[in-house]
């Protein structure tokens, strides 16, 4: 017996981690059901007061699990010490910007056109950094991983679907 969201969740997680080599070229189309939208809003309320810490954890984990991502973060490119990263004001500030994007996404989750526009705007802003699309998936996966202990499997599945939805539309 599985969670009702399981059918909408990715077949492999984290992204690109399937038996067939997981494709950064794979295109997955998902939609956000009313149930997923409600789960997202409810779970965001649970972590809203802890976004600064979550943002730092997310990026430290990102750089540990995917060090190649540091190539697009020039100020962290040469920093290998996780404690130095955790103490970095710049990392905390960028983590807060990502968490702000997530908060805006949650606020617009019932307004498809506004949500899609927010996602496209983010993609356009980041286009100049030449970050491969899979990096956005990695950030989403690390956000989910940072929250995993606090969430139910239903909440985790809803966020996985939401990350796929948002990263699938992030190209300019």
Chimera marker file (.cmm) of the C-alpha trace (Angstrom):
<marker_set name="trace">
<marker id="1" x="0.000" y="0.000" z="0.000" r="1" g="1" b="0" radius="0.5"/>
<marker id="2" x="1.484" y="3.326" z="-1.011" r="1" g="1" b="0" radius="0.5"/>
<marker id="3" x="0.885" y="6.957" z="-0.494" r="1" g="1" b="0" radius="0.5"/>
<marker id="4" x="-1.658" y="8.463" z="-2.907" r="1" g="1" b="0" radius="0.5"/>
<marker id="5" x="1.030" y="10.830" z="-4.165" r="1" g="1" b="0" radius="0.5"/>
<marker id="6" x="3.445" y="8.033" z="-5.023" r="1" g="1" b="0" radius="0.5"/>
<marker id="7" x="2.115" y="7.606" z="-8.538" r="1" g="1" b="0" radius="0.5"/>
<marker id="8" x="2.990" y="11.225" z="-9.234" r="1" g="1" b="0" radius="0.5"/>
<marker id="9" x="6.438" y="11.094" z="-7.636" r="1" g="1" b="0" radius="0.5"/>
<marker id="10" x="9.589" y="10.507" z="-9.677" r="1" g="1" b="0" radius="0.5"/>
<marker id="11" x="10.646" y="6.932" z="-10.296" r="1" g="1" b="0" radius="0.5"/>
<marker id="12" x="14.088" y="7.642" z="-8.905" r="1" g="1" b="0" radius="0.5"/>
<marker id="13" x="15.250" y="10.111" z="-6.330" r="1" g="1" b="0" radius="0.5"/>
<marker id="14" x="17.489" y="12.008" z="-6.218" r="1" g="1" b="0" radius="0.5"/>
<marker id="15" x="17.158" y="13.152" z="-9.822" r="1" g="1" b="0" radius="0.5"/>
<marker id="16" x="19.336" y="11.334" z="-12.334" r="1" g="1" b="0" radius="0.5"/>
<marker id="17" x="19.812" y="8.401" z="-9.981" r="1" g="1" b="0" radius="0.5"/>
<marker id="18" x="18.082" y="5.576" z="-11.838" r="1" g="1" b="0" radius="0.5"/>
<marker id="19" x="19.385" y="2.295" z="-13.178" r="1" g="1" b="0" radius="0.5"/>
<marker id="20" x="19.449" y="3.505" z="-16.775" r="1" g="1" b="0" radius="0.5"/>
<marker id="21" x="21.866" y="6.280" z="-16.068" r="1" g="1" b="0" radius="0.5"/>
<marker id="22" x="19.145" y="8.743" z="-15.110" r="1" g="1" b="0" radius="0.5"/>
<marker id="23" x="18.903" y="11.256" z="-17.680" r="1" g="1" b="0" radius="0.5"/>
<marker id="24" x="19.505" y="14.888" z="-17.494" r="1" g="1" b="0" radius="0.5"/>
<marker id="25" x="17.877" y="14.768" z="-20.928" r="1" g="1" b="0" radius="0.5"/>
<marker id="26" x="14.810" y="12.954" z="-19.569" r="1" g="1" b="0" radius="0.5"/>
<marker id="27" x="11.751" y="15.180" z="-19.599" r="1" g="1" b="0" radius="0.5"/>
<marker id="28" x="9.152" y="14.515" z="-16.960" r="1" g="1" b="0" radius="0.5"/>
<marker id="29" x="5.818" y="16.280" z="-17.156" r="1" g="1" b="0" radius="0.5"/>
<marker id="30" x="3.941" y="16.551" z="-13.883" r="1" g="1" b="0" radius="0.5"/>
<marker id="31" x="0.981" y="18.500" z="-12.666" r="1" g="1" b="0" radius="0.5"/>
<marker id="32" x="0.233" y="19.701" z="-9.189" r="1" g="1" b="0" radius="0.5"/>
<marker id="33" x="-2.993" y="18.177" z="-7.931" r="1" g="1" b="0" radius="0.5"/>
<marker id="34" x="-5.159" y="19.946" z="-5.363" r="1" g="1" b="0" radius="0.5"/>
<marker id="35" x="-3.951" y="17.440" z="-2.773" r="1" g="1" b="0" radius="0.5"/>
<marker id="36" x="-0.286" y="18.140" z="-3.523" r="1" g="1" b="0" radius="0.5"/>
<marker id="37" x="-0.895" y="21.887" z="-3.328" r="1" g="1" b="0" radius="0.5"/>
<marker id="38" x="-2.523" y="21.552" z="0.105" r="1" g="1" b="0" radius="0.5"/>
<marker id="39" x="0.270" y="19.324" z="1.404" r="1" g="1" b="0" radius="0.5"/>
<marker id="40" x="2.873" y="21.835" z="0.171" r="1" g="1" b="0" radius="0.5"/>
<marker id="41" x="1.148" y="24.770" z="1.887" r="1" g="1" b="0" radius="0.5"/>
<marker id="42" x="0.722" y="22.857" z="5.135" r="1" g="1" b="0" radius="0.5"/>
<marker id="43" x="4.304" y="21.562" z="5.217" r="1" g="1" b="0" radius="0.5"/>
<marker id="44" x="5.725" y="25.007" z="4.417" r="1" g="1" b="0" radius="0.5"/>
<marker id="45" x="3.960" y="26.421" z="7.493" r="1" g="1" b="0" radius="0.5"/>
<marker id="46" x="5.811" y="23.823" z="9.568" r="1" g="1" b="0" radius="0.5"/>
<marker id="47" x="9.274" y="25.027" z="8.503" r="1" g="1" b="0" radius="0.5"/>
<marker id="48" x="8.653" y="28.699" z="7.789" r="1" g="1" b="0" radius="0.5"/>
<marker id="49" x="10.375" y="29.920" z="10.955" r="1" g="1" b="0" radius="0.5"/>
<marker id="50" x="13.505" y="27.879" z="10.287" r="1" g="1" b="0" radius="0.5"/>
<marker id="51" x="14.325" y="28.923" z="6.717" r="1" g="1" b="0" radius="0.5"/>
<marker id="52" x="17.739" y="30.420" z="7.429" r="1" g="1" b="0" radius="0.5"/>
<marker id="53" x="19.045" y="27.198" z="8.958" r="1" g="1" b="0" radius="0.5"/>
<marker id="54" x="17.440" y="25.054" z="6.256" r="1" g="1" b="0" radius="0.5"/>
<marker id="55" x="19.010" y="27.198" z="3.511" r="1" g="1" b="0" radius="0.5"/>
<marker id="56" x="22.503" y="26.740" z="4.956" r="1" g="1" b="0" radius="0.5"/>
<marker id="57" x="22.037" y="22.992" z="5.477" r="1" g="1" b="0" radius="0.5"/>
<marker id="58" x="20.747" y="22.677" z="1.926" r="1" g="1" b="0" radius="0.5"/>
<marker id="59" x="23.792" y="24.364" z="0.361" r="1" g="1" b="0" radius="0.5"/>
<marker id="60" x="26.379" y="22.662" z="2.556" r="1" g="1" b="0" radius="0.5"/>
<marker id="61" x="24.833" y="19.305" z="1.598" r="1" g="1" b="0" radius="0.5"/>
<marker id="62" x="24.686" y="20.358" z="-2.067" r="1" g="1" b="0" radius="0.5"/>
<marker id="63" x="28.406" y="21.124" z="-2.105" r="1" g="1" b="0" radius="0.5"/>
<marker id="64" x="29.220" y="17.884" z="-0.260" r="1" g="1" b="0" radius="0.5"/>
<marker id="65" x="27.127" y="15.639" z="-2.513" r="1" g="1" b="0" radius="0.5"/>
<marker id="66" x="27.681" y="17.540" z="-5.771" r="1" g="1" b="0" radius="0.5"/>
<marker id="67" x="30.975" y="19.455" z="-5.511" r="1" g="1" b="0" radius="0.5"/>
<marker id="68" x="30.748" y="20.247" z="-9.228" r="1" g="1" b="0" radius="0.5"/>
<marker id="69" x="27.949" y="22.678" z="-8.354" r="1" g="1" b="0" radius="0.5"/>
<marker id="70" x="30.500" y="24.943" z="-6.680" r="1" g="1" b="0" radius="0.5"/>
<marker id="71" x="31.755" y="25.848" z="-10.155" r="1" g="1" b="0" radius="0.5"/>
<marker id="72" x="28.803" y="28.213" z="-10.606" r="1" g="1" b="0" radius="0.5"/>
<marker id="73" x="29.228" y="29.690" z="-7.106" r="1" g="1" b="0" radius="0.5"/>
<marker id="74" x="32.460" y="31.591" z="-7.606" r="1" g="1" b="0" radius="0.5"/>
<marker id="75" x="32.882" y="32.716" z="-3.995" r="1" g="1" b="0" radius="0.5"/>
<marker id="76" x="32.600" y="29.133" z="-2.711" r="1" g="1" b="0" radius="0.5"/>
<marker id="77" x="34.551" y="27.428" z="-5.479" r="1" g="1" b="0" radius="0.5"/>
<marker id="78" x="37.705" y="26.956" z="-3.395" r="1" g="1" b="0" radius="0.5"/>
<marker id="79" x="36.026" y="26.419" z="-0.006" r="1" g="1" b="0" radius="0.5"/>
<marker id="80" x="36.155" y="22.762" z="0.992" r="1" g="1" b="0" radius="0.5"/>
<marker id="81" x="35.575" y="23.026" z="4.732" r="1" g="1" b="0" radius="0.5"/>
<marker id="82" x="31.891" y="22.515" z="5.658" r="1" g="1" b="0" radius="0.5"/>
<marker id="83" x="32.316" y="24.604" z="8.841" r="1" g="1" b="0" radius="0.5"/>
<marker id="84" x="33.612" y="27.541" z="6.810" r="1" g="1" b="0" radius="0.5"/>
<marker id="85" x="30.600" y="27.202" z="4.537" r="1" g="1" b="0" radius="0.5"/>
<marker id="86" x="28.193" y="27.025" z="7.497" r="1" g="1" b="0" radius="0.5"/>
<marker id="87" x="29.677" y="30.234" z="8.929" r="1" g="1" b="0" radius="0.5"/>
<marker id="88" x="29.610" y="32.102" z="5.615" r="1" g="1" b="0" radius="0.5"/>
<marker id="89" x="27.341" y="35.151" z="5.508" r="1" g="1" b="0" radius="0.5"/>
<marker id="90" x="27.251" y="34.908" z="1.726" r="1" g="1" b="0" radius="0.5"/>
<marker id="91" x="26.072" y="31.298" z="1.839" r="1" g="1" b="0" radius="0.5"/>
<marker id="92" x="23.419" y="32.172" z="4.429" r="1" g="1" b="0" radius="0.5"/>
<marker id="93" x="22.254" y="35.080" z="2.250" r="1" g="1" b="0" radius="0.5"/>
<marker id="94" x="22.007" y="32.908" z="-0.859" r="1" g="1" b="0" radius="0.5"/>
<marker id="95" x="20.233" y="30.191" z="1.104" r="1" g="1" b="0" radius="0.5"/>
<marker id="96" x="17.713" y="32.804" z="2.242" r="1" g="1" b="0" radius="0.5"/>
<marker id="97" x="17.179" y="33.912" z="-1.366" r="1" g="1" b="0" radius="0.5"/>
<marker id="98" x="16.426" y="30.315" z="-2.363" r="1" g="1" b="0" radius="0.5"/>
<marker id="99" x="14.092" y="29.924" z="0.586" r="1" g="1" b="0" radius="0.5"/>
<marker id="100" x="12.408" y="33.188" z="-0.433" r="1" g="1" b="0" radius="0.5"/>
<marker id="101" x="11.841" y="31.718" z="-3.902" r="1" g="1" b="0" radius="0.5"/>
<marker id="102" x="10.317" y="28.629" z="-2.298" r="1" g="1" b="0" radius="0.5"/>
<marker id="103" x="8.103" y="30.815" z="-0.116" r="1" g="1" b="0" radius="0.5"/>
<marker id="104" x="6.924" y="32.768" z="-3.171" r="1" g="1" b="0" radius="0.5"/>
<marker id="105" x="6.285" y="29.480" z="-4.973" r="1" g="1" b="0" radius="0.5"/>
<marker id="106" x="4.132" y="28.278" z="-2.103" r="1" g="1" b="0" radius="0.5"/>
<marker id="107" x="2.242" y="31.587" z="-2.055" r="1" g="1" b="0" radius="0.5"/>
<marker id="108" x="1.508" y="31.185" z="-5.787" r="1" g="1" b="0" radius="0.5"/>
<marker id="109" x="0.909" y="27.438" z="-5.807" r="1" g="1" b="0" radius="0.5"/>
<marker id="110" x="-2.808" y="27.861" z="-6.509" r="1" g="1" b="0" radius="0.5"/>
<marker id="111" x="-2.168" y="30.348" z="-9.338" r="1" g="1" b="0" radius="0.5"/>
<marker id="112" x="-0.559" y="28.399" z="-12.169" r="1" g="1" b="0" radius="0.5"/>
<marker id="113" x="0.229" y="31.366" z="-14.417" r="1" g="1" b="0" radius="0.5"/>
<marker id="114" x="1.871" y="33.351" z="-11.607" r="1" g="1" b="0" radius="0.5"/>
<marker id="115" x="3.816" y="30.304" z="-10.439" r="1" g="1" b="0" radius="0.5"/>
<marker id="116" x="5.012" y="29.534" z="-13.959" r="1" g="1" b="0" radius="0.5"/>
<marker id="117" x="6.077" y="33.163" z="-14.432" r="1" g="1" b="0" radius="0.5"/>
<marker id="118" x="8.042" y="33.077" z="-11.167" r="1" g="1" b="0" radius="0.5"/>
<marker id="119" x="9.823" y="29.917" z="-12.324" r="1" g="1" b="0" radius="0.5"/>
<marker id="120" x="10.617" y="31.402" z="-15.745" r="1" g="1" b="0" radius="0.5"/>
<marker id="121" x="11.933" y="34.594" z="-14.153" r="1" g="1" b="0" radius="0.5"/>
<marker id="122" x="14.274" y="32.570" z="-11.956" r="1" g="1" b="0" radius="0.5"/>
<marker id="123" x="15.497" y="30.618" z="-14.977" r="1" g="1" b="0" radius="0.5"/>
<marker id="124" x="16.184" y="33.830" z="-16.889" r="1" g="1" b="0" radius="0.5"/>
<marker id="125" x="18.118" y="35.332" z="-13.965" r="1" g="1" b="0" radius="0.5"/>
<marker id="126" x="20.258" y="32.215" z="-13.660" r="1" g="1" b="0" radius="0.5"/>
<marker id="127" x="20.838" y="31.673" z="-17.377" r="1" g="1" b="0" radius="0.5"/>
<marker id="128" x="24.000" y="33.808" z="-17.278" r="1" g="1" b="0" radius="0.5"/>
<marker id="129" x="25.597" y="31.401" z="-14.792" r="1" g="1" b="0" radius="0.5"/>
<marker id="130" x="25.428" y="28.572" z="-17.328" r="1" g="1" b="0" radius="0.5"/>
<marker id="131" x="24.346" y="26.097" z="-14.657" r="1" g="1" b="0" radius="0.5"/>
<marker id="132" x="23.121" y="22.802" z="-16.113" r="1" g="1" b="0" radius="0.5"/>
<marker id="133" x="19.408" y="22.153" z="-15.451" r="1" g="1" b="0" radius="0.5"/>
<marker id="134" x="20.274" y="19.173" z="-13.256" r="1" g="1" b="0" radius="0.5"/>
<marker id="135" x="21.840" y="21.586" z="-10.730" r="1" g="1" b="0" radius="0.5"/>
<marker id="136" x="18.388" y="23.009" z="-10.012" r="1" g="1" b="0" radius="0.5"/>
<marker id="137" x="17.131" y="19.482" z="-9.440" r="1" g="1" b="0" radius="0.5"/>
<marker id="138" x="20.056" y="18.879" z="-7.077" r="1" g="1" b="0" radius="0.5"/>
<marker id="139" x="19.148" y="21.994" z="-5.063" r="1" g="1" b="0" radius="0.5"/>
<marker id="140" x="15.559" y="20.780" z="-4.812" r="1" g="1" b="0" radius="0.5"/>
<marker id="141" x="16.688" y="17.316" z="-3.755" r="1" g="1" b="0" radius="0.5"/>
<marker id="142" x="18.932" y="18.776" z="-1.040" r="1" g="1" b="0" radius="0.5"/>
<marker id="143" x="16.083" y="20.969" z="0.217" r="1" g="1" b="0" radius="0.5"/>
<marker id="144" x="13.946" y="17.852" z="0.566" r="1" g="1" b="0" radius="0.5"/>
<marker id="145" x="16.811" y="15.956" z="2.189" r="1" g="1" b="0" radius="0.5"/>
<marker id="146" x="17.323" y="18.771" z="4.722" r="1" g="1" b="0" radius="0.5"/>
<marker id="147" x="13.672" y="18.472" z="5.730" r="1" g="1" b="0" radius="0.5"/>
<marker id="148" x="13.292" y="14.694" z="5.486" r="1" g="1" b="0" radius="0.5"/>
<marker id="149" x="13.325" y="14.009" z="9.227" r="1" g="1" b="0" radius="0.5"/>
<marker id="150" x="10.543" y="16.534" z="9.854" r="1" g="1" b="0" radius="0.5"/>
<marker id="151" x="8.208" y="15.433" z="7.078" r="1" g="1" b="0" radius="0.5"/>
<marker id="152" x="5.908" y="12.515" z="6.458" r="1" g="1" b="0" radius="0.5"/>
<marker id="153" x="6.329" y="10.420" z="3.320" r="1" g="1" b="0" radius="0.5"/>
<marker id="154" x="3.263" y="12.203" z="1.885" r="1" g="1" b="0" radius="0.5"/>
<marker id="155" x="4.933" y="15.590" z="2.397" r="1" g="1" b="0" radius="0.5"/>
<marker id="156" x="8.205" y="14.352" z="0.929" r="1" g="1" b="0" radius="0.5"/>
<marker id="157" x="6.432" y="12.958" z="-2.148" r="1" g="1" b="0" radius="0.5"/>
<marker id="158" x="4.513" y="16.212" z="-2.642" r="1" g="1" b="0" radius="0.5"/>
<marker id="159" x="7.747" y="18.212" z="-2.574" r="1" g="1" b="0" radius="0.5"/>
<marker id="160" x="9.401" y="15.794" z="-5.014" r="1" g="1" b="0" radius="0.5"/>
<marker id="161" x="6.580" y="16.372" z="-7.481" r="1" g="1" b="0" radius="0.5"/>
<marker id="162" x="6.801" y="20.125" z="-6.906" r="1" g="1" b="0" radius="0.5"/>
<marker id="163" x="10.568" y="20.148" z="-7.503" r="1" g="1" b="0" radius="0.5"/>
<marker id="164" x="10.072" y="18.247" z="-10.764" r="1" g="1" b="0" radius="0.5"/>
<marker id="165" x="7.352" y="20.705" z="-11.780" r="1" g="1" b="0" radius="0.5"/>
<marker id="166" x="9.516" y="23.726" z="-10.980" r="1" g="1" b="0" radius="0.5"/>
<marker id="167" x="12.792" y="22.480" z="-12.433" r="1" g="1" b="0" radius="0.5"/>
<marker id="168" x="11.073" y="21.271" z="-15.590" r="1" g="1" b="0" radius="0.5"/>
<marker id="169" x="9.955" y="24.822" z="-16.296" r="1" g="1" b="0" radius="0.5"/>
<marker id="170" x="13.124" y="26.669" z="-15.264" r="1" g="1" b="0" radius="0.5"/>
<marker id="171" x="14.740" y="27.051" z="-18.678" r="1" g="1" b="0" radius="0.5"/>
<marker id="172" x="14.516" y="30.542" z="-20.161" r="1" g="1" b="0" radius="0.5"/>
<link id1="1" id2="2" r="1" g="1" b="0" radius="0.2"/>
<link id1="2" id2="3" r="1" g="1" b="0" radius="0.2"/>
<link id1="3" id2="4" r="1" g="1" b="0" radius="0.2"/>
<link id1="4" id2="5" r="1" g="1" b="0" radius="0.2"/>
<link id1="5" id2="6" r="1" g="1" b="0" radius="0.2"/>
<link id1="6" id2="7" r="1" g="1" b="0" radius="0.2"/>
<link id1="7" id2="8" r="1" g="1" b="0" radius="0.2"/>
<link id1="8" id2="9" r="1" g="1" b="0" radius="0.2"/>
<link id1="9" id2="10" r="1" g="1" b="0" radius="0.2"/>
<link id1="10" id2="11" r="1" g="1" b="0" radius="0.2"/>
<link id1="11" id2="12" r="1" g="1" b="0" radius="0.2"/>
<link id1="12" id2="13" r="1" g="1" b="0" radius="0.2"/>
<link id1="13" id2="14" r="1" g="1" b="0" radius="0.2"/>
<link id1="14" id2="15" r="1" g="1" b="0" radius="0.2"/>
<link id1="15" id2="16" r="1" g="1" b="0" radius="0.2"/>
<link id1="16" id2="17" r="1" g="1" b="0" radius="0.2"/>
<link id1="17" id2="18" r="1" g="1" b="0" radius="0.2"/>
<link id1="18" id2="19" r="1" g="1" b="0" radius="0.2"/>
<link id1="19" id2="20" r="1" g="1" b="0" radius="0.2"/>
<link id1="20" id2="21" r="1" g="1" b="0" radius="0.2"/>
<link id1="21" id2="22" r="1" g="1" b="0" radius="0.2"/>
<link id1="22" id2="23" r="1" g="1" b="0" radius="0.2"/>
<link id1="23" id2="24" r="1" g="1" b="0" radius="0.2"/>
<link id1="24" id2="25" r="1" g="1" b="0" radius="0.2"/>
<link id1="25" id2="26" r="1" g="1" b="0" radius="0.2"/>
<link id1="26" id2="27" r="1" g="1" b="0" radius="0.2"/>
<link id1="27" id2="28" r="1" g="1" b="0" radius="0.2"/>
<link id1="28" id2="29" r="1" g="1" b="0" radius="0.2"/>
<link id1="29" id2="30" r="1" g="1" b="0" radius="0.2"/>
<link id1="30" id2="31" r="1" g="1" b="0" radius="0.2"/>
<link id1="31" id2="32" r="1" g="1" b="0" radius="0.2"/>
<link id1="32" id2="33" r="1" g="1" b="0" radius="0.2"/>
<link id1="33" id2="34" r="1" g="1" b="0" radius="0.2"/>
<link id1="34" id2="35" r="1" g="1" b="0" radius="0.2"/>
<link id1="35" id2="36" r="1" g="1" b="0" radius="0.2"/>
<link id1="36" id2="37" r="1" g="1" b="0" radius="0.2"/>
<link id1="37" id2="38" r="1" g="1" b="0" radius="0.2"/>
<link id1="38" id2="39" r="1" g="1" b="0" radius="0.2"/>
<link id1="39" id2="40" r="1" g="1" b="0" radius="0.2"/>
<link id1="40" id2="41" r="1" g="1" b="0" radius="0.2"/>
<link id1="41" id2="42" r="1" g="1" b="0" radius="0.2"/>
<link id1="42" id2="43" r="1" g="1" b="0" radius="0.2"/>
<link id1="43" id2="44" r="1" g="1" b="0" radius="0.2"/>
<link id1="44" id2="45" r="1" g="1" b="0" radius="0.2"/>
<link id1="45" id2="46" r="1" g="1" b="0" radius="0.2"/>
<link id1="46" id2="47" r="1" g="1" b="0" radius="0.2"/>
<link id1="47" id2="48" r="1" g="1" b="0" radius="0.2"/>
<link id1="48" id2="49" r="1" g="1" b="0" radius="0.2"/>
<link id1="49" id2="50" r="1" g="1" b="0" radius="0.2"/>
<link id1="50" id2="51" r="1" g="1" b="0" radius="0.2"/>
<link id1="51" id2="52" r="1" g="1" b="0" radius="0.2"/>
<link id1="52" id2="53" r="1" g="1" b="0" radius="0.2"/>
<link id1="53" id2="54" r="1" g="1" b="0" radius="0.2"/>
<link id1="54" id2="55" r="1" g="1" b="0" radius="0.2"/>
<link id1="55" id2="56" r="1" g="1" b="0" radius="0.2"/>
<link id1="56" id2="57" r="1" g="1" b="0" radius="0.2"/>
<link id1="57" id2="58" r="1" g="1" b="0" radius="0.2"/>
<link id1="58" id2="59" r="1" g="1" b="0" radius="0.2"/>
<link id1="59" id2="60" r="1" g="1" b="0" radius="0.2"/>
<link id1="60" id2="61" r="1" g="1" b="0" radius="0.2"/>
<link id1="61" id2="62" r="1" g="1" b="0" radius="0.2"/>
<link id1="62" id2="63" r="1" g="1" b="0" radius="0.2"/>
<link id1="63" id2="64" r="1" g="1" b="0" radius="0.2"/>
<link id1="64" id2="65" r="1" g="1" b="0" radius="0.2"/>
<link id1="65" id2="66" r="1" g="1" b="0" radius="0.2"/>
<link id1="66" id2="67" r="1" g="1" b="0" radius="0.2"/>
<link id1="67" id2="68" r="1" g="1" b="0" radius="0.2"/>
<link id1="68" id2="69" r="1" g="1" b="0" radius="0.2"/>
<link id1="69" id2="70" r="1" g="1" b="0" radius="0.2"/>
<link id1="70" id2="71" r="1" g="1" b="0" radius="0.2"/>
<link id1="71" id2="72" r="1" g="1" b="0" radius="0.2"/>
<link id1="72" id2="73" r="1" g="1" b="0" radius="0.2"/>
<link id1="73" id2="74" r="1" g="1" b="0" radius="0.2"/>
<link id1="74" id2="75" r="1" g="1" b="0" radius="0.2"/>
<link id1="75" id2="76" r="1" g="1" b="0" radius="0.2"/>
<link id1="76" id2="77" r="1" g="1" b="0" radius="0.2"/>
<link id1="77" id2="78" r="1" g="1" b="0" radius="0.2"/>
<link id1="78" id2="79" r="1" g="1" b="0" radius="0.2"/>
<link id1="79" id2="80" r="1" g="1" b="0" radius="0.2"/>
<link id1="80" id2="81" r="1" g="1" b="0" radius="0.2"/>
<link id1="81" id2="82" r="1" g="1" b="0" radius="0.2"/>
<link id1="82" id2="83" r="1" g="1" b="0" radius="0.2"/>
<link id1="83" id2="84" r="1" g="1" b="0" radius="0.2"/>
<link id1="84" id2="85" r="1" g="1" b="0" radius="0.2"/>
<link id1="85" id2="86" r="1" g="1" b="0" radius="0.2"/>
<link id1="86" id2="87" r="1" g="1" b="0" radius="0.2"/>
<link id1="87" id2="88" r="1" g="1" b="0" radius="0.2"/>
<link id1="88" id2="89" r="1" g="1" b="0" radius="0.2"/>
<link id1="89" id2="90" r="1" g="1" b="0" radius="0.2"/>
<link id1="90" id2="91" r="1" g="1" b="0" radius="0.2"/>
<link id1="91" id2="92" r="1" g="1" b="0" radius="0.2"/>
<link id1="92" id2="93" r="1" g="1" b="0" radius="0.2"/>
<link id1="93" id2="94" r="1" g="1" b="0" radius="0.2"/>
<link id1="94" id2="95" r="1" g="1" b="0" radius="0.2"/>
<link id1="95" id2="96" r="1" g="1" b="0" radius="0.2"/>
<link id1="96" id2="97" r="1" g="1" b="0" radius="0.2"/>
<link id1="97" id2="98" r="1" g="1" b="0" radius="0.2"/>
<link id1="98" id2="99" r="1" g="1" b="0" radius="0.2"/>
<link id1="99" id2="100" r="1" g="1" b="0" radius="0.2"/>
<link id1="100" id2="101" r="1" g="1" b="0" radius="0.2"/>
<link id1="101" id2="102" r="1" g="1" b="0" radius="0.2"/>
<link id1="102" id2="103" r="1" g="1" b="0" radius="0.2"/>
<link id1="103" id2="104" r="1" g="1" b="0" radius="0.2"/>
<link id1="104" id2="105" r="1" g="1" b="0" radius="0.2"/>
<link id1="105" id2="106" r="1" g="1" b="0" radius="0.2"/>
<link id1="106" id2="107" r="1" g="1" b="0" radius="0.2"/>
<link id1="107" id2="108" r="1" g="1" b="0" radius="0.2"/>
<link id1="108" id2="109" r="1" g="1" b="0" radius="0.2"/>
<link id1="109" id2="110" r="1" g="1" b="0" radius="0.2"/>
<link id1="110" id2="111" r="1" g="1" b="0" radius="0.2"/>
<link id1="111" id2="112" r="1" g="1" b="0" radius="0.2"/>
<link id1="112" id2="113" r="1" g="1" b="0" radius="0.2"/>
<link id1="113" id2="114" r="1" g="1" b="0" radius="0.2"/>
<link id1="114" id2="115" r="1" g="1" b="0" radius="0.2"/>
<link id1="115" id2="116" r="1" g="1" b="0" radius="0.2"/>
<link id1="116" id2="117" r="1" g="1" b="0" radius="0.2"/>
<link id1="117" id2="118" r="1" g="1" b="0" radius="0.2"/>
<link id1="118" id2="119" r="1" g="1" b="0" radius="0.2"/>
<link id1="119" id2="120" r="1" g="1" b="0" radius="0.2"/>
<link id1="120" id2="121" r="1" g="1" b="0" radius="0.2"/>
<link id1="121" id2="122" r="1" g="1" b="0" radius="0.2"/>
<link id1="122" id2="123" r="1" g="1" b="0" radius="0.2"/>
<link id1="123" id2="124" r="1" g="1" b="0" radius="0.2"/>
<link id1="124" id2="125" r="1" g="1" b="0" radius="0.2"/>
<link id1="125" id2="126" r="1" g="1" b="0" radius="0.2"/>
<link id1="126" id2="127" r="1" g="1" b="0" radius="0.2"/>
<link id1="127" id2="128" r="1" g="1" b="0" radius="0.2"/>
<link id1="128" id2="129" r="1" g="1" b="0" radius="0.2"/>
<link id1="129" id2="130" r="1" g="1" b="0" radius="0.2"/>
<link id1="130" id2="131" r="1" g="1" b="0" radius="0.2"/>
<link id1="131" id2="132" r="1" g="1" b="0" radius="0.2"/>
<link id1="132" id2="133" r="1" g="1" b="0" radius="0.2"/>
<link id1="133" id2="134" r="1" g="1" b="0" radius="0.2"/>
<link id1="134" id2="135" r="1" g="1" b="0" radius="0.2"/>
<link id1="135" id2="136" r="1" g="1" b="0" radius="0.2"/>
<link id1="136" id2="137" r="1" g="1" b="0" radius="0.2"/>
<link id1="137" id2="138" r="1" g="1" b="0" radius="0.2"/>
<link id1="138" id2="139" r="1" g="1" b="0" radius="0.2"/>
<link id1="139" id2="140" r="1" g="1" b="0" radius="0.2"/>
<link id1="140" id2="141" r="1" g="1" b="0" radius="0.2"/>
<link id1="141" id2="142" r="1" g="1" b="0" radius="0.2"/>
<link id1="142" id2="143" r="1" g="1" b="0" radius="0.2"/>
<link id1="143" id2="144" r="1" g="1" b="0" radius="0.2"/>
<link id1="144" id2="145" r="1" g="1" b="0" radius="0.2"/>
<link id1="145" id2="146" r="1" g="1" b="0" radius="0.2"/>
<link id1="146" id2="147" r="1" g="1" b="0" radius="0.2"/>
<link id1="147" id2="148" r="1" g="1" b="0" radius="0.2"/>
<link id1="148" id2="149" r="1" g="1" b="0" radius="0.2"/>
<link id1="149" id2="150" r="1" g="1" b="0" radius="0.2"/>
<link id1="150" id2="151" r="1" g="1" b="0" radius="0.2"/>
<link id1="151" id2="152" r="1" g="1" b="0" radius="0.2"/>
<link id1="152" id2="153" r="1" g="1" b="0" radius="0.2"/>
<link id1="153" id2="154" r="1" g="1" b="0" radius="0.2"/>
<link id1="154" id2="155" r="1" g="1" b="0" radius="0.2"/>
<link id1="155" id2="156" r="1" g="1" b="0" radius="0.2"/>
<link id1="156" id2="157" r="1" g="1" b="0" radius="0.2"/>
<link id1="157" id2="158" r="1" g="1" b="0" radius="0.2"/>
<link id1="158" id2="159" r="1" g="1" b="0" radius="0.2"/>
<link id1="159" id2="160" r="1" g="1" b="0" radius="0.2"/>
<link id1="160" id2="161" r="1" g="1" b="0" radius="0.2"/>
<link id1="161" id2="162" r="1" g="1" b="0" radius="0.2"/>
<link id1="162" id2="163" r="1" g="1" b="0" radius="0.2"/>
<link id1="163" id2="164" r="1" g="1" b="0" radius="0.2"/>
<link id1="164" id2="165" r="1" g="1" b="0" radius="0.2"/>
<link id1="165" id2="166" r="1" g="1" b="0" radius="0.2"/>
<link id1="166" id2="167" r="1" g="1" b="0" radius="0.2"/>
<link id1="167" id2="168" r="1" g="1" b="0" radius="0.2"/>
<link id1="168" id2="169" r="1" g="1" b="0" radius="0.2"/>
<link id1="169" id2="170" r="1" g="1" b="0" radius="0.2"/>
<link id1="170" id2="171" r="1" g="1" b="0" radius="0.2"/>
<link id1="171" id2="172" r="1" g="1" b="0" radius="0.2"/>
</marker_set>
